[in-house]
Amino acid sequence: MKRKLQGLCVVVTGASSGIGRETALLLAGKGAKLVIAARREDPLEEVARLCRERGGECKPVPTDVSNLAEIDTLVREAIAAFGRIDVWINNAGIYVMGTVEQTPLDVFERAMKVNFLAAVAATKAVLPHFRQRNAGLFVNISSALGKVTAPYLAAYSATKHALKAFSEALRDEVRDVGVDVSVVYPTSTDTPLFEHTANYTGKEVKPSEPIYPVRDVAQAIVDCIESPKRDVVIGVTKGFSAFHTLAPSLFDRVMSSKMEKKHFKPKPQGATDGNVWTPMSRGAGSSGGWPASNPARKLAVAALALVAIPLVIGALRA
Ligand SMILES: NC(=O)c1ccc[n+]([C@@H]2O[C@H](COP(=O)([O-])OP(=O)(O)OC[C@H]3O[C@@H](n4cnc5c(N)ncnc54)[C@H](OP(=O)(O)O)[C@@H]3O)[C@@H](O)[C@H]2O)c1
């Protein structure tokens, strides 16, 4: 049976821009009660205003999820506002690009805190409430890079693999008490993430194609709340995983070449910490202004990844 979104109390972290913002807006349009969190207060207020205009109730709670004590406050504020929490979306995240040697150790640590430990802390704080009610859903936003990995992405990818592993173990622990755990694996999505990126590569970053519209990812999250799924694997992520499982060495070579050719602009850029330590004023919309790849191109890439690559590998192995 589909979960009703009308009146559902949903907490969304990282809702001041991108996927979190768009998800909050879609849920508000369906009459959900939202508690939204991120560091930037003005964008958060703006999202809250738009949510109310769409018919949802919304409480913004400025929160830095790397400060784990602030997560307890967020849980308390959510329960005080609406009496309960039905769904908790761990979406706040930072993107880090740099080789292992280029990326500062404290940035590895910070990425682990924001992208992974914050979700652990939120789970520990919310789970007693879910257990008491024998109901609740965690939606954890991982990434295609939580299934495979690539050069320059050790820090980011490690956090997203950690979130996947954590979610899978948690799911086994809470299955019998009516609590669901879903993991979402988006691939390149048109959001401000790439403006916010901490970049130590010396080259300007852009999302690699195909790029998915932020609305598609937000809609997939909303669909998952209505009918929880174990995994929500978006677009070419499916092909990446299959390719990686079938031919890991070939996958590594293809991914390295794709990174060099597709993930950078031909422009040098000095090292930047992006929004790792402090939020950036720019990039407060849902979209990042990147041209979403057309459906035919996405279909072609997905078909190539799902069908042609395993066939080629099979032929090479024969
Ligand atoms: N865009 C993609 O291609 C893509 C692909 C796969 C997975 N994802 C994942 O999707 C999630 C959302 O990213 P996005 O693409 O929507 O990028 P985004 O626009 O940069 O959104 C990231 C959100 O996280 C918040 N955030 C960052 N650090 C925080 C902190 N310390 N405390 C609280 N909030 C914090 C940001 O708000 P403040 O700066 O205001 O705090 C912002 O609201 C991330 O987990 C990302 O890893 C994105």
The ligand as a Tripos MOL2 file, in Angstrom:
@<TRIPOS>MOLECULE
LIG
   48    52     1     0     0
SMALL
NO_CHARGES

@<TRIPOS>ATOM
      1 N1         24.5500   16.4620   -7.9290 N.am      1 LIG1
      2 C1         25.0240   15.2450   -8.1840 C.2       1 LIG1
      3 O1         25.5260   14.9570   -9.3000 O.2       1 LIG1
      4 C2         24.9470   14.1520   -7.1320 C.ar      1 LIG1
      5 C3         25.1770   12.8310   -7.5390 C.ar      1 LIG1
      6 C4         25.1180   11.8250   -6.5840 C.ar      1 LIG1
      7 C5         24.8360   12.1210   -5.2710 C.ar      1 LIG1
      8 N2         24.6060   13.4170   -4.8810 N.ar      1 LIG1
      9 C6         24.3340   13.6820   -3.4620 C.3       1 LIG1
     10 O2         23.1240   14.4140   -3.3370 O.3       1 LIG1
     11 C7         23.1580   15.1510   -2.1020 C.3       1 LIG1
     12 C8         22.7210   16.5790   -2.3690 C.3       1 LIG1
     13 O3         23.6980   17.2310   -3.1780 O.3       1 LIG1
     14 P1         23.3010   18.2630   -4.3210 P.3       1 LIG1
     15 O4         23.7300   17.7020   -5.6010 O.co2     1 LIG1
     16 O5         21.9150   18.6950   -4.1400 O.co2     1 LIG1
     17 O6         24.3360   19.4620   -4.0140 O.3       1 LIG1
     18 P2         24.1800   20.8680   -3.2580 P.3       1 LIG1
     19 O7         23.2430   21.7470   -4.0050 O.co2     1 LIG1
     20 O8         25.5590   21.3670   -3.0220 O.co2     1 LIG1
     21 O9         23.4680   20.4820   -1.9040 O.3       1 LIG1
     22 C9         24.1620   20.0500   -0.7760 C.3       1 LIG1
     23 C10        23.3380   20.4130    0.4520 C.3       1 LIG1
     24 O10        24.0410   19.9600    1.6130 O.3       1 LIG1
     25 C11        24.1300   21.0340    2.5370 C.3       1 LIG1
     26 N3         25.3130   20.9200    3.3930 N.ar      1 LIG1
     27 C12        26.6210   20.8560    3.0420 C.ar      1 LIG1
     28 N4         27.3860   20.8240    4.1330 N.ar      1 LIG1
     29 C13        26.5410   20.8690    5.2010 C.ar      1 LIG1
     30 C14        26.7210   20.8800    6.6000 C.ar      1 LIG1
     31 N5         27.9440   20.8410    7.1720 N.pl3     1 LIG1
     32 N6         25.6190   20.9530    7.3960 N.ar      1 LIG1
     33 C15        24.3770   20.9970    6.8520 C.ar      1 LIG1
     34 N7         24.1420   20.9720    5.5360 N.ar      1 LIG1
     35 C16        25.2130   20.9150    4.7260 C.ar      1 LIG1
     36 C17        24.1790   22.2970    1.6660 C.3       1 LIG1
     37 O11        23.6940   23.4290    2.3780 O.3       1 LIG1
     38 P3         24.5610   24.5270    3.1760 P.3       1 LIG1
     39 O12        25.7840   24.8190    2.3870 O.co2     1 LIG1
     40 O13        23.5760   25.6570    3.2750 O.co2     1 LIG1
     41 O14        24.8440   23.9150    4.5030 O.co2     1 LIG1
     42 C18        23.1470   21.9070    0.5920 C.3       1 LIG1
     43 O15        21.8600   22.1870    1.0480 O.3       1 LIG1
     44 C19        24.5920   15.0450   -1.5690 C.3       1 LIG1
     45 O16        24.6260   14.0620   -0.5480 O.3       1 LIG1
     46 C20        25.3740   14.5670   -2.7830 C.3       1 LIG1
     47 O17        26.5160   13.8480   -2.4080 O.3       1 LIG1
     48 C21        24.6430   14.4390   -5.7950 C.ar      1 LIG1
@<TRIPOS>BOND
     1     1     2 1
     2     2     3 2
     3     2     4 1
     4     4     5 ar
     5     4    48 ar
     6     5     6 ar
     7     6     7 ar
     8     7     8 ar
     9     8     9 1
    10     8    48 ar
    11     9    10 1
    12     9    46 1
    13    10    11 1
    14    11    12 1
    15    11    44 1
    16    12    13 1
    17    13    14 1
    18    14    15 2
    19    14    16 1
    20    14    17 1
    21    17    18 1
    22    18    19 2
    23    18    20 1
    24    18    21 1
    25    21    22 1
    26    22    23 1
    27    23    24 1
    28    23    42 1
    29    24    25 1
    30    25    26 1
    31    25    36 1
    32    26    27 ar
    33    26    35 ar
    34    27    28 ar
    35    28    29 ar
    36    29    30 ar
    37    29    35 ar
    38    30    31 1
    39    30    32 ar
    40    32    33 ar
    41    33    34 ar
    42    34    35 ar
    43    36    37 1
    44    36    42 1
    45    37    38 1
    46    38    39 2
    47    38    40 1
    48    38    41 1
    49    42    43 1
    50    44    45 1
    51    44    46 1
    52    46    47 1
@<TRIPOS>SUBSTRUCTURE
     1 LIG1         1 GROUP 0 **** ****
